[in-house]
């Protein structure tokens, strides 16, 4: 089995300002091997316009936008932009962008390594066919998506009560 594609930590992201094309190249270096999709200029403009990712200053992007682009690109196939925005707002309400991003990247890296080693998340029994393994993995994706949405909705409801 090939080595899993790991996400960079905050400290591994460029500490200097970059242009949009550079942000796209760096983001896609990490995203495309995982999702098979590329982040585009249009997508990035939509994310900043919707205030999911903060706008660049003088058309220059920093770590916070690059980290946001990586996270949003990984979550977009699973969650709506409104759900992603709500989740990011929750994370950033509790922690700095650096802490929140590093937690996401570390958790992702730990889980992808465990899955690559066939540990914990995958059953020990061999599946007779690839179709059965695909079904199992799809079911896990549905369950985990459902659980994270329920947690987000529950948090939003408790925030509304306290407002």
DSSP file (Angstrom, degrees, kcal/mol; ACC not computed):
  #  RESIDUE AA STRUCTURE BP1 BP2  ACC     N-H-->O    O-->H-N    N-H-->O    O-->H-N    TCO  KAPPA ALPHA  PHI   PSI    X-CA   Y-CA   Z-CA
    1    1 A X              0   0    0      0, 0.0     3,-0.1     0, 0.0     2,-0.0   0.000 360.0 360.0 360.0 141.3    0.0    0.0    0.0
    2    2 A X        -     0   0    0      1,-0.1     2,-0.1     0, 0.0     0, 0.0  -0.313 360.0 -87.6 -75.0 160.1    1.3    3.5   -0.8
    3    3 A X        -     0   0    0      1,-0.1    -1,-0.1    -2,-0.0     2,-0.1  -0.392  49.4-108.9 -64.8 141.1    2.1    6.0    1.9
    4    4 A X        -     0   0    0      1,-0.1     2,-0.7    -3,-0.1    -1,-0.1  -0.378  29.7-109.4 -70.6 152.4   -0.9    8.1    2.9
    5    5 A X        -     0   0    0     28,-0.1     2,-0.2    -2,-0.1    -1,-0.1  -0.749  40.0-157.1 -83.2 116.0   -1.0   11.8    1.9
    6    6 A X        -     0   0    0     -2,-0.7     2,-0.3   106,-0.0   100,-0.1  -0.606  11.9-121.5 -95.8 154.2   -0.5   13.8    5.0
    7    7 A X        -     0   0    0     98,-0.4     2,-0.1    -2,-0.2   102,-0.1  -0.681  29.7-114.1 -89.6 146.7   -1.6   17.4    5.7
    8    8 A X        -     0   0    0     -2,-0.3     2,-0.1     1,-0.1    97,-0.1  -0.462  27.9-120.6 -74.4 152.4    1.0   20.0    6.6
    9    9 A X    >>  -     0   0    0     -2,-0.1     3,-1.5     1,-0.1     4,-0.6  -0.463  33.1 -98.9 -82.7 166.7    1.0   21.6   10.0
   10   10 A X  G >4 S+     0   0    0      1,-0.3     3,-1.4    88,-0.2    -1,-0.1   0.886 125.1  55.7 -51.8 -43.9    0.6   25.3   10.4
   11   11 A X  G 34 S+     0   0    0      1,-0.3    -1,-0.3    87,-0.1     4,-0.1   0.725 102.4  57.1 -65.9 -21.4    4.3   25.7   10.9
   12   12 A X  G <4 S+     0   0    0     -3,-1.5    -1,-0.3     2,-0.1    -2,-0.2   0.590  89.0  91.8 -85.1 -12.2    4.9   24.0    7.6
   13   13 A X  S << S-     0   0    0     -3,-1.4    50,-0.1    -4,-0.6    -4,-0.0  -0.527  97.5 -83.4 -80.5 151.3    2.8   26.5    5.7
   14   14 A X        -     0   0    0     -2,-0.2    49,-0.2     1,-0.2    -1,-0.1  -0.272  30.1-154.2 -57.7 135.4    4.7   29.5    4.2
   15   15 A X  S    S+     0   0    0     -4,-0.1     2,-0.2    47,-0.1    -1,-0.2   0.474  73.2  75.9 -87.4  -3.5    5.2   32.3    6.7
   16   16 A X  S    S-     0   0    0      1,-0.1     2,-0.2    46,-0.1    45,-0.0  -0.652  93.6 -90.3-107.6 164.6    5.3   34.9    4.0
   17   17 A X        -     0   0    0     -2,-0.2     2,-0.3    45,-0.1    45,-0.2  -0.474  45.1-170.8 -75.9 142.4    2.5   36.4    1.8
   18   18 A X  B     -A   61   0A   0     43,-2.6    43,-3.9    -2,-0.2     2,-0.1  -0.879  20.8-112.6-131.0 161.7    1.7   34.7   -1.4
   19   19 A X     >  -     0   0    0     -2,-0.3     4,-2.4    41,-0.2     3,-0.4  -0.458  39.0 -99.8 -88.6 166.9   -0.5   35.4   -4.5
   20   20 A X  H  > S+     0   0    0     39,-0.4     4,-2.8     1,-0.2     5,-0.2   0.884 121.5  54.1 -56.2 -44.5   -3.6   33.5   -5.4
   21   21 A X  H  > S+     0   0    0      1,-0.2     4,-2.2     2,-0.2    -1,-0.2   0.885 110.4  47.6 -59.8 -37.9   -1.9   31.3   -8.0
   22   22 A X  H  > S+     0   0    0     -3,-0.4     4,-2.7     2,-0.2     5,-0.2   0.900 110.7  51.4 -68.8 -40.8    0.7   30.3   -5.4
   23   23 A X  H  X S+     0   0    0     -4,-2.4     4,-3.0     1,-0.2     5,-0.2   0.921 110.9  48.7 -60.7 -43.8   -2.1   29.5   -2.9
   24   24 A X  H  X S+     0   0    0     -4,-2.8     4,-2.9     2,-0.2    15,-0.3   0.921 111.5  49.3 -63.2 -44.2   -3.8   27.4   -5.4
   25   25 A X  H  X S+     0   0    0     -4,-2.2     4,-1.5    -5,-0.2    -2,-0.2   0.935 115.1  43.6 -60.5 -46.9   -0.6   25.5   -6.3
   26   26 A X  H  X S+     0   0    0     -4,-2.7     4,-1.0     2,-0.2    -2,-0.2   0.935 115.8  47.5 -65.5 -46.3    0.1   24.8   -2.6
   27   27 A X  H >X S+     0   0    0     -4,-3.0     4,-2.9     1,-0.2     3,-1.0   0.941 112.5  49.0 -59.3 -48.0   -3.4   23.9   -1.7
   28   28 A X  H 3X S+     0   0    0     -4,-2.9     4,-1.5     1,-0.3     5,-0.4   0.778  99.5  66.6 -67.2 -26.2   -3.8   21.6   -4.7
   29   29 A X  H 3< S+     0   0    0     -4,-1.5     4,-0.3    -5,-0.2    -1,-0.3   0.871 116.5  27.8 -58.6 -36.4   -0.5   19.9   -3.8
   30   30 A X  H << S+     0   0    0     -4,-1.0     4,-0.5    -3,-1.0    -2,-0.2   0.831 125.4  45.7 -92.6 -38.2   -2.2   18.6   -0.7
   31   31 A X  H >X>S+     0   0    0     -4,-2.9     4,-3.0    -5,-0.2     3,-1.2   0.933 102.0  59.4 -76.6 -48.5   -5.8   18.4   -1.8
   32   32 A X  H 3X5S+     0   0    0     -4,-1.5     4,-2.0     1,-0.3    -1,-0.2   0.865 102.9  51.2 -57.7 -42.7   -5.7   16.8   -5.2
   33   33 A X  H 345S+     0   0    0     -5,-0.4    -1,-0.3    -4,-0.3    -2,-0.2   0.791 118.7  40.2 -65.0 -22.6   -4.1   13.5   -4.1
   34   34 A X  H <45S+     0   0    0     -3,-1.2    -2,-0.2    -4,-0.5    -1,-0.2   0.908 132.9  17.6 -88.4 -48.9   -6.7   13.1   -1.4
   35   35 A X  H  <5S-     0   0    0     -4,-3.0    -3,-0.2     2,-0.3    -2,-0.2   0.691  88.4-129.0-100.0 -21.7   -9.9   14.3   -3.2
   36   36 A X  S  <<S+     0   0    0     -4,-2.0     2,-0.3    -5,-0.6    -4,-0.2   0.428  77.0 105.4  82.3  -1.4   -9.0   14.1   -6.8
   37   37 A X        -     0   0    0     -6,-0.3     2,-0.4    36,-0.1    -1,-0.3  -0.732  62.2-136.9-110.7 158.9  -10.3   17.6   -7.2
   38   38 A X        -     0   0    0     -2,-0.3     2,-0.4    -3,-0.1   -14,-0.0  -0.911  16.6-123.6-114.9 144.4   -8.5   20.9   -7.6
   39   39 A X        -     0   0    0     -2,-0.4     2,-0.2   -15,-0.3   -11,-0.1  -0.709  35.6-159.2 -79.0 133.5   -9.3   24.2   -5.9
   40   40 A X     >  -     0   0    0     -2,-0.4     4,-2.4     1,-0.1     5,-0.2  -0.662  30.8-108.7-112.5 167.7   -9.9   26.9   -8.5
   41   41 A X  H  > S+     0   0    0     -2,-0.2     4,-2.7     1,-0.2     5,-0.2   0.914 120.2  52.5 -59.1 -43.3   -9.7   30.7   -8.6
   42   42 A X  H  > S+     0   0    0      1,-0.2     4,-2.4     2,-0.2    -1,-0.2   0.918 109.2  48.5 -61.2 -44.3  -13.5   30.8   -8.8
   43   43 A X  H  > S+     0   0    0      2,-0.2     4,-2.4     1,-0.2    -1,-0.2   0.932 112.1  48.8 -61.5 -45.3  -13.9   28.6   -5.8
   44   44 A X  H  X S+     0   0    0     -4,-2.4     4,-2.2     1,-0.2     5,-0.2   0.907 111.0  49.9 -62.8 -42.3  -11.5   30.6   -3.7
   45   45 A X  H  X S+     0   0    0     -4,-2.7     4,-2.7     1,-0.2    -1,-0.2   0.906 110.6  50.8 -62.1 -40.8  -13.3   33.9   -4.7
   46   46 A X  H  X S+     0   0    0     -4,-2.4     4,-2.1    -5,-0.2    -2,-0.2   0.895 109.3  51.1 -63.2 -39.7  -16.6   32.3   -3.7
   47   47 A X  H  <>S+     0   0    0     -4,-2.4     5,-2.7     2,-0.2     6,-1.5   0.887 114.4  42.5 -66.7 -39.2  -15.2   31.2   -0.3
   48   48 A X  H ><5S+     0   0    0     -4,-2.2     3,-1.3     3,-0.2    -2,-0.2   0.891 112.7  52.9 -74.5 -37.7  -13.9   34.7    0.4
   49   49 A X  H 3<5S+     0   0    0     -4,-2.7    -2,-0.2     1,-0.3    -1,-0.2   0.874 110.7  47.8 -62.8 -36.8  -17.0   36.4   -0.9
   50   50 A X  T 3<5S-     0   0    0     -4,-2.1    -1,-0.3    -5,-0.2    -2,-0.2   0.389 114.9-119.7 -84.0   3.7  -19.1   34.2    1.4
   51   51 A X  T < 5S+     0   0    0     -3,-1.3    -3,-0.2     2,-0.3     3,-0.1   0.801  81.0 122.3  59.9  31.8  -16.8   35.0    4.4
   52   52 A X  S   <S+     0   0    0     -5,-2.7     2,-0.4     1,-0.3    -4,-0.2   0.827  82.8  27.2 -84.3 -38.2  -15.8   31.4    4.8
   53   53 A X  S    S-     0   0    0     -6,-1.5    -1,-0.3    -9,-0.1    -2,-0.3  -0.980 101.5-107.5-119.9 136.0  -12.2   32.3    4.3
   54   54 A X        -     0   0    0     -2,-0.4    -5,-0.1    -3,-0.1    -6,-0.1  -0.290  40.8-100.8 -66.2 149.3  -11.0   35.8    5.2
   55   55 A X        -     0   0    0     -7,-0.2    -1,-0.1     1,-0.1     2,-0.0  -0.310  37.9-108.8 -68.2 148.7  -10.3   38.1    2.3
   56   56 A X        -     0   0    0     -3,-0.1     2,-0.6     1,-0.1     3,-0.3  -0.344  26.0-120.5 -72.5 160.5   -6.7   38.7    1.3
   57   57 A X  B >  S-B   60   0B   0      3,-1.6     3,-1.5     1,-0.2    -1,-0.1  -0.924  91.5 -12.8-103.9 122.1   -5.0   42.0    1.9
   58   58 A X  T 3  S-     0   0    0     -2,-0.6    -1,-0.2     1,-0.3     3,-0.1   0.874 126.4 -61.2  53.6  40.8   -3.7   43.7   -1.2
   59   59 A X  T 3  S+     0   0    0     -3,-0.3   -39,-0.4     1,-0.2     2,-0.4   0.706 110.9 124.0  61.3  22.7   -4.3   40.4   -3.2
   60   60 A X  B <   -B   57   0B   0     -3,-1.5    -3,-1.6   -41,-0.1     2,-0.3  -0.945  47.9-151.9-116.3 136.3   -1.8   38.7   -0.9
   61   61 A X  B     -A   18   0A   0    -43,-3.9   -43,-2.6    -2,-0.4     2,-0.2  -0.730   8.3-163.6-108.0 153.6   -2.7   35.5    1.1
   62   62 A X    >>  -     0   0    0     -2,-0.3     4,-2.1   -45,-0.2     3,-0.6  -0.602  44.2 -77.4-124.1-175.2   -1.2   34.3    4.3
   63   63 A X  H 3> S+     0   0    0      1,-0.2     4,-3.4     2,-0.2     5,-0.3   0.876 124.3  59.9 -52.2 -42.4   -1.2   31.1    6.3
   64   64 A X  H 3> S+     0   0    0      1,-0.2     4,-2.0     2,-0.2    -1,-0.2   0.883 108.6  42.8 -60.4 -39.7   -4.7   31.6    7.6
   65   65 A X  H <> S+     0   0    0     -3,-0.6     4,-2.6     2,-0.2    -1,-0.2   0.883 114.9  49.9 -73.4 -37.6   -6.1   31.6    4.0
   66   66 A X  H  X S+     0   0    0     -4,-2.1     4,-2.1     2,-0.2    -2,-0.2   0.934 112.7  46.5 -65.8 -45.9   -4.0   28.7    2.9
   67   67 A X  H  X S+     0   0    0     -4,-3.4     4,-2.4     1,-0.2     5,-0.2   0.922 113.8  49.7 -60.6 -43.6   -5.0   26.6    5.9
   68   68 A X  H  X S+     0   0    0     -4,-2.0     4,-3.0    -5,-0.3     5,-0.3   0.900 108.4  52.5 -61.7 -41.4   -8.7   27.6    5.3
   69   69 A X  H  X S+     0   0    0     -4,-2.6     4,-2.1     1,-0.2    -1,-0.2   0.892 110.6  48.0 -62.7 -39.8   -8.4   26.6    1.7
   70   70 A X  H  X S+     0   0    0     -4,-2.1     4,-1.7     2,-0.2    -2,-0.2   0.947 115.4  43.8 -65.5 -48.8   -7.1   23.2    2.6
   71   71 A X  H  X S+     0   0    0     -4,-2.4     4,-2.1     2,-0.2     5,-0.2   0.942 115.5  46.8 -63.8 -49.0   -9.8   22.5    5.2
   72   72 A X  H  X S+     0   0    0     -4,-3.0     4,-2.4     1,-0.2    -1,-0.2   0.913 111.0  52.8 -61.6 -42.1  -12.7   23.8    3.1
   73   73 A X  H  X S+     0   0    0     -4,-2.1     4,-0.5    -5,-0.3    -1,-0.2   0.854 111.4  46.2 -63.4 -34.6  -11.5   21.9    0.1
   74   74 A X  H  < S+     0   0    0     -4,-1.7    -1,-0.2     1,-0.2    -2,-0.2   0.850 118.5  41.0 -75.2 -34.1  -11.4   18.6    2.1
   75   75 A X  H >X S+     0   0    0     -4,-2.1     4,-2.7    -5,-0.2     3,-2.0   0.746  94.5  82.1 -85.2 -24.2  -14.8   19.2    3.7
   76   76 A X  H 3< S+     0   0    0     -4,-2.4    -1,-0.2     1,-0.3    -2,-0.1   0.829  86.1  55.8 -56.3 -39.3  -16.6   20.5    0.6
   77   77 A X  T 3< S+     0   0    0     -4,-0.5    -1,-0.3    -3,-0.2    -2,-0.1   0.710 120.2  33.0 -66.1 -14.5  -17.4   17.1   -0.9
   78   78 A X  T <4 S+     0   0    0     -3,-2.0     2,-0.3     1,-0.2    -2,-0.2   0.778 120.2  37.0-109.0 -37.5  -19.1   16.1    2.3
   79   79 A X  S  < S-     0   0    0     -4,-2.7    -1,-0.2     1,-0.0     2,-0.1  -0.819  78.8-108.6-121.7 156.2  -20.7   19.3    3.8
   80   80 A X     >  -     0   0    0     -2,-0.3     4,-2.5     1,-0.1     5,-0.2  -0.361  36.8-110.0 -72.8 162.3  -22.5   22.4    2.4
   81   81 A X  H  > S+     0   0    0      1,-0.2     4,-2.8     2,-0.2     5,-0.2   0.868 120.5  54.5 -63.0 -35.6  -20.6   25.7    2.5
   82   82 A X  H  > S+     0   0    0      2,-0.2     4,-2.3     1,-0.2    -1,-0.2   0.903 109.5  47.1 -63.9 -40.2  -23.0   26.9    5.2
   83   83 A X  H  > S+     0   0    0      2,-0.2     4,-2.3     1,-0.2    -2,-0.2   0.902 112.9  48.8 -67.7 -40.7  -22.2   23.8    7.3
   84   84 A X  H  X S+     0   0    0     -4,-2.5     4,-2.7     2,-0.2     5,-0.2   0.931 111.2  50.2 -63.3 -45.3  -18.5   24.3    6.8
   85   85 A X  H  X S+     0   0    0     -4,-2.8     4,-2.6     1,-0.2    -2,-0.2   0.921 110.7  49.3 -59.8 -44.9  -18.8   28.0    7.7
   86   86 A X  H  X S+     0   0    0     -4,-2.3     4,-2.1     1,-0.2    -1,-0.2   0.906 112.3  48.3 -62.0 -41.7  -20.7   27.2   10.9
   87   87 A X  H  X S+     0   0    0     -4,-2.3     4,-2.4     2,-0.2    -2,-0.2   0.904 112.1  48.3 -65.6 -41.3  -18.1   24.6   11.9
   88   88 A X  H  X S+     0   0    0     -4,-2.7     4,-3.0     2,-0.2     5,-0.2   0.901 110.0  52.4 -65.3 -40.5  -15.2   27.0   11.2
   89   89 A X  H  X S+     0   0    0     -4,-2.6     4,-1.4    -5,-0.2    -1,-0.2   0.905 109.8  49.5 -62.1 -40.5  -17.0   29.7   13.3
   90   90 A X  H  X S+     0   0    0     -4,-2.1     4,-1.2     2,-0.2     3,-0.3   0.944 113.1  46.3 -61.7 -48.6  -17.3   27.3   16.1
   91   91 A X  H  X S+     0   0    0     -4,-2.4     4,-2.2     1,-0.2     3,-0.5   0.927 114.9  46.0 -59.6 -46.2  -13.7   26.3   15.9
   92   92 A X  H  < S+     0   0    0     -4,-3.0    -1,-0.2     1,-0.2    -2,-0.2   0.659 105.1  61.3 -77.7 -15.1  -12.5   29.9   15.7
   93   93 A X  H  < S+     0   0    0     -4,-1.4    -1,-0.2    -3,-0.3    -2,-0.2   0.832 116.3  32.6 -71.8 -32.8  -14.7   31.0   18.5
   94   94 A X  H  < S+     0   0    0     -4,-1.2     2,-0.3    -3,-0.5    -2,-0.2   0.756 127.3  18.5 -95.6 -28.5  -12.9   28.6   20.8
   95   95 A X  S  < S-     0   0    0     -4,-2.2    -1,-0.1    -5,-0.2     2,-0.1  -0.893  80.4 -92.4-141.8 165.9   -9.3   28.6   19.5
   96   96 A X     >  -     0   0    0     -2,-0.3     4,-2.7     1,-0.1     5,-0.3  -0.365  44.9-107.2 -71.9 159.7   -6.9   30.5   17.3
   97   97 A X  H  > S+     0   0    0      1,-0.2     4,-2.8     2,-0.2     5,-0.3   0.889 120.7  53.8 -55.5 -39.3   -6.7   29.6   13.6
   98   98 A X  H  > S+     0   0    0      2,-0.2     4,-2.6     1,-0.2   -88,-0.2   0.941 111.8  42.5 -62.3 -48.3   -3.3   28.0   14.3
   99   99 A X  H  > S+     0   0    0      2,-0.2     4,-2.3     1,-0.2    -2,-0.2   0.933 116.7  47.6 -65.0 -46.2   -4.6   25.7   17.1
  100  100 A X  H  X S+     0   0    0     -4,-2.7     4,-2.1     2,-0.2    -2,-0.2   0.922 115.0  45.3 -63.0 -44.7   -7.8   24.8   15.2
  101  101 A X  H  X S+     0   0    0     -4,-2.8     4,-3.1    -5,-0.3     5,-0.2   0.937 112.6  50.2 -66.0 -45.8   -5.9   24.1   12.0
  102  102 A X  H  X S+     0   0    0     -4,-2.6     4,-2.8    -5,-0.3     5,-0.2   0.884 109.7  51.6 -61.3 -37.4   -3.2   22.0   13.7
  103  103 A X  H  X S+     0   0    0     -4,-2.3     4,-2.5    -5,-0.2     5,-0.2   0.942 112.6  46.1 -63.1 -45.6   -5.8   20.0   15.5
  104  104 A X  H  X S+     0   0    0     -4,-2.1     4,-2.7     2,-0.2    -2,-0.2   0.944 115.7  45.3 -60.1 -49.8   -7.6   19.3   12.2
  105  105 A X  H  X S+     0   0    0     -4,-3.1     4,-2.8     2,-0.2   -98,-0.4   0.908 114.3  48.0 -64.0 -43.2   -4.4   18.4   10.4
  106  106 A X  H  X S+     0   0    0     -4,-2.8     4,-2.7    -5,-0.2    -1,-0.2   0.920 113.6  47.1 -65.1 -43.5   -3.0   16.2   13.3
  107  107 A X  H  X S+     0   0    0     -4,-2.5     4,-2.5    -5,-0.2     5,-0.2   0.935 113.8  48.2 -63.2 -45.3   -6.3   14.3   13.6
  108  108 A X  H  X S+     0   0    0     -4,-2.7     4,-2.9    -5,-0.2     5,-0.3   0.951 113.4  47.6 -58.1 -49.5   -6.5   13.8    9.8
  109  109 A X  H  X S+     0   0    0     -4,-2.8     4,-1.9     1,-0.2    -2,-0.2   0.902 112.3  48.8 -61.8 -42.6   -2.9   12.6    9.7
  110  110 A X  H  X S+     0   0    0     -4,-2.7     4,-2.1     1,-0.2    -1,-0.2   0.926 115.1  44.6 -62.8 -44.5   -3.4   10.2   12.6
  111  111 A X  H  X S+     0   0    0     -4,-2.5     4,-2.7     2,-0.2     5,-0.2   0.893 112.0  50.3 -70.2 -39.8   -6.6    8.7   11.1
  112  112 A X  H  X S+     0   0    0     -4,-2.9     4,-2.3    -5,-0.2    -1,-0.2   0.873 111.9  49.0 -68.5 -34.3   -5.3    8.4    7.6
  113  113 A X  H  X S+     0   0    0     -4,-1.9     4,-1.8    -5,-0.3    -1,-0.2   0.919 112.0  49.0 -67.5 -42.9   -2.1    6.6    8.9
  114  114 A X  H  <>S+     0   0    0     -4,-2.1     5,-3.2     2,-0.2    -2,-0.2   0.917 113.6  46.1 -62.1 -43.2   -4.3    4.3   11.0
  115  115 A X  H ><5S+     0   0    0     -4,-2.7     3,-1.6     3,-0.2    -1,-0.2   0.909 110.2  53.5 -65.7 -41.7   -6.5    3.5    8.0
  116  116 A X  H 3<5S+     0   0    0     -4,-2.3    -1,-0.2     1,-0.3    -2,-0.2   0.832 110.8  46.7 -62.2 -31.5   -3.5    3.0    5.8
  117  117 A X  T 3<5S-     0   0    0     -4,-1.8    -1,-0.3    -5,-0.1    -2,-0.2   0.390 117.5-117.9 -89.0   3.1   -2.2    0.5    8.3
  118  118 A X  T < 5 +     0   0    0     -3,-1.6     2,-0.3     1,-0.2    -3,-0.2   0.890  64.4 148.2  62.5  42.2   -5.7   -1.1    8.4
  119  119 A X    > < -     0   0    0     -5,-3.2     2,-3.2    -6,-0.1     3,-0.5  -0.780  57.0 -25.6-108.6 151.6   -6.1   -0.3   12.1
  120  120 A X  T 3  S+     0   0    0     -2,-0.3     4,-0.1     1,-0.3    -5,-0.1  -0.139 125.5  55.3  56.8 -59.9   -9.1    0.6   14.3
  121  121 A X  T 3  S+     0   0    0     -2,-3.2     2,-0.4   -10,-0.1    -1,-0.3   0.744  99.5  63.5 -82.8 -21.8  -11.5    2.0   11.7
  122  122 A X  S <  S-     0   0    0     -3,-0.5    -2,-0.0     1,-0.1    15,-0.0  -0.802  91.4-107.5-103.6 145.0  -11.5   -0.9    9.3
  123  123 A X        -     0   0    0     -2,-0.4     4,-0.1     1,-0.1    -2,-0.1  -0.275  17.4-132.3 -67.0 154.7  -12.8   -4.4   10.3
  124  124 A X  S    S+     0   0    0     -4,-0.1     2,-0.1     2,-0.1    -1,-0.1   0.768  82.5  90.7 -79.4 -24.5  -10.3   -7.2   10.8
  125  125 A X  S    S-     0   0    0      1,-0.1     2,-0.3     0, 0.0    -2,-0.1  -0.463  83.3-118.3 -71.1 142.1  -12.4   -9.6    8.6
  126  126 A X        -     0   0    0     -2,-0.1     2,-0.3     1,-0.0    -1,-0.1  -0.600  24.0-125.8 -79.1 140.5  -11.5   -9.6    5.0
  127  127 A X        -     0   0    0     -2,-0.3     3,-0.0     1,-0.1    -1,-0.0  -0.674   8.2-137.5 -85.3 141.0  -14.2   -8.6    2.6
  128  128 A X  S    S+     0   0    0     -2,-0.3     2,-0.3     1,-0.1    -1,-0.1   0.803  86.1  19.2 -67.7 -28.4  -15.0  -11.1   -0.2
  129  129 A X  S >> S-     0   0    0      1,-0.1     4,-1.4    -3,-0.0     3,-0.6  -0.971  75.2-118.2-142.1 154.7  -15.2   -8.4   -2.7
  130  130 A X  H 3> S+     0   0    0     -2,-0.3     4,-2.7     1,-0.2     5,-0.2   0.843 112.4  65.3 -58.6 -33.1  -14.2   -4.8   -3.2
  131  131 A X  H 3> S+     0   0    0      1,-0.2     4,-2.3     2,-0.2    -1,-0.2   0.889  99.8  49.9 -59.3 -40.3  -17.9   -3.9   -3.4
  132  132 A X  H <> S+     0   0    0     -3,-0.6     4,-2.4     2,-0.2    -1,-0.2   0.893 111.3  48.6 -66.6 -39.5  -18.4   -5.0    0.3
  133  133 A X  H  X S+     0   0    0     -4,-1.4     4,-2.7     2,-0.2    -2,-0.2   0.907 110.9  50.8 -65.8 -41.7  -15.4   -2.9    1.4
  134  134 A X  H  X S+     0   0    0     -4,-2.7     4,-2.6     2,-0.2    -2,-0.2   0.910 110.5  49.7 -61.7 -42.4  -16.7    0.1   -0.5
  135  135 A X  H  X S+     0   0    0     -4,-2.3     4,-2.6    -5,-0.2    -2,-0.2   0.937 110.9  49.4 -61.0 -46.6  -20.1   -0.3    1.1
  136  136 A X  H  X S+     0   0    0     -4,-2.4     4,-2.2     1,-0.2    -2,-0.2   0.934 113.3  45.7 -58.9 -47.8  -18.6   -0.5    4.5
  137  137 A X  H  X S+     0   0    0     -4,-2.7     4,-2.2     1,-0.2    -1,-0.2   0.881 112.2  51.4 -65.2 -38.6  -16.5    2.6    3.9
  138  138 A X  H  X S+     0   0    0     -4,-2.6     4,-2.3     2,-0.2    -1,-0.2   0.893 108.9  51.3 -64.7 -39.8  -19.5    4.5    2.5
  139  139 A X  H  X S+     0   0    0     -4,-2.6     4,-2.7     2,-0.2    -2,-0.2   0.916 108.8  50.9 -63.9 -43.0  -21.6    3.6    5.5
  140  140 A X  H  X S+     0   0    0     -4,-2.2     4,-3.1     1,-0.2     5,-0.3   0.920 109.4  51.4 -58.5 -43.3  -18.8    4.9    7.8
  141  141 A X  H  X S+     0   0    0     -4,-2.2     4,-2.3     1,-0.2    -2,-0.2   0.914 111.4  47.1 -60.5 -43.4  -18.8    8.2    5.8
  142  142 A X  H  X S+     0   0    0     -4,-2.3     4,-2.6     2,-0.2    -2,-0.2   0.929 114.3  46.9 -64.5 -45.2  -22.6    8.5    6.2
  143  143 A X  H  X S+     0   0    0     -4,-2.7     4,-2.7     2,-0.2    -2,-0.2   0.939 114.5  45.7 -63.4 -47.7  -22.5    7.8    9.9
  144  144 A X  H  X S+     0   0    0     -4,-3.1     4,-2.3     2,-0.2    -1,-0.2   0.882 113.7  49.6 -65.7 -37.6  -19.6   10.1   10.6
  145  145 A X  H  X S+     0   0    0     -4,-2.3     4,-2.5    -5,-0.3    -1,-0.2   0.937 112.2  48.3 -63.5 -46.3  -21.2   12.9    8.5
  146  146 A X  H  X S+     0   0    0     -4,-2.6     4,-2.5     1,-0.2    -2,-0.2   0.918 111.9  49.2 -60.9 -45.0  -24.5   12.4   10.3
  147  147 A X  H  X S+     0   0    0     -4,-2.7     4,-2.2     1,-0.2    -1,-0.2   0.912 111.9  47.6 -63.0 -42.8  -22.8   12.5   13.7
  148  148 A X  H  X S+     0   0    0     -4,-2.3     4,-2.2     2,-0.2    -1,-0.2   0.887 112.5  49.6 -68.8 -36.5  -20.8   15.7   13.0
  149  149 A X  H  X S+     0   0    0     -4,-2.5     4,-2.8     2,-0.2     5,-0.2   0.910 110.4  50.7 -65.8 -41.1  -23.9   17.4   11.6
  150  150 A X  H  X S+     0   0    0     -4,-2.5     4,-2.4     1,-0.2    -2,-0.2   0.900 111.0  48.9 -62.5 -40.4  -25.9   16.4   14.7
  151  151 A X  H  X S+     0   0    0     -4,-2.2     4,-2.3     2,-0.2    -1,-0.2   0.915 112.5  48.1 -64.4 -43.2  -23.1   17.8   16.9
  152  152 A X  H  X S+     0   0    0     -4,-2.2     4,-2.6     2,-0.2    -2,-0.2   0.928 113.0  47.1 -63.6 -46.0  -23.0   21.1   14.9
  153  153 A X  H  X S+     0   0    0     -4,-2.8     4,-2.4     2,-0.2    -2,-0.2   0.903 111.9  51.3 -63.0 -41.7  -26.8   21.5   15.0
  154  154 A X  H  X S+     0   0    0     -4,-2.4     4,-2.1    -5,-0.2    -1,-0.2   0.912 111.1  47.7 -62.0 -43.1  -26.9   20.7   18.8
  155  155 A X  H  X S+     0   0    0     -4,-2.3     4,-2.2     2,-0.2    -2,-0.2   0.919 111.4  50.1 -64.5 -43.2  -24.2   23.4   19.4
  156  156 A X  H  X S+     0   0    0     -4,-2.6     4,-2.1     1,-0.2    -2,-0.2   0.891 110.1  51.2 -62.7 -38.9  -26.0   25.9   17.3
  157  157 A X  H  X S+     0   0    0     -4,-2.4     4,-1.9     1,-0.2    -1,-0.2   0.903 110.6  47.7 -65.6 -40.9  -29.2   25.3   19.2
  158  158 A X  H  X S+     0   0    0     -4,-2.1     4,-1.4     1,-0.2    -1,-0.2   0.857 111.0  51.8 -69.2 -33.3  -27.5   25.7   22.5
  159  159 A X  H  X S+     0   0    0     -4,-2.2     4,-0.6     2,-0.2    -2,-0.2   0.885 108.3  51.7 -67.5 -38.2  -25.9   29.0   21.3
  160  160 A X  H >< S+     0   0    0     -4,-2.1     3,-0.7     1,-0.2    -2,-0.2   0.891 108.1  51.8 -65.2 -39.9  -29.3   30.3   20.2
  161  161 A X  H 3< S+     0   0    0     -4,-1.9    -1,-0.2     1,-0.2    -2,-0.2   0.846 111.4  47.3 -64.6 -33.9  -30.7   29.5   23.7
  162  162 A X  H 3<        0   0    0     -4,-1.4    -1,-0.2     1,-0.2    -2,-0.2   0.511 360.0 360.0 -86.8  -5.5  -27.9   31.4   25.3
  163  163 A X    <<        0   0    0     -3,-0.7    -1,-0.2    -4,-0.6    -2,-0.1   0.474 360.0 360.0 -81.8 360.0  -28.2   34.5   23.0
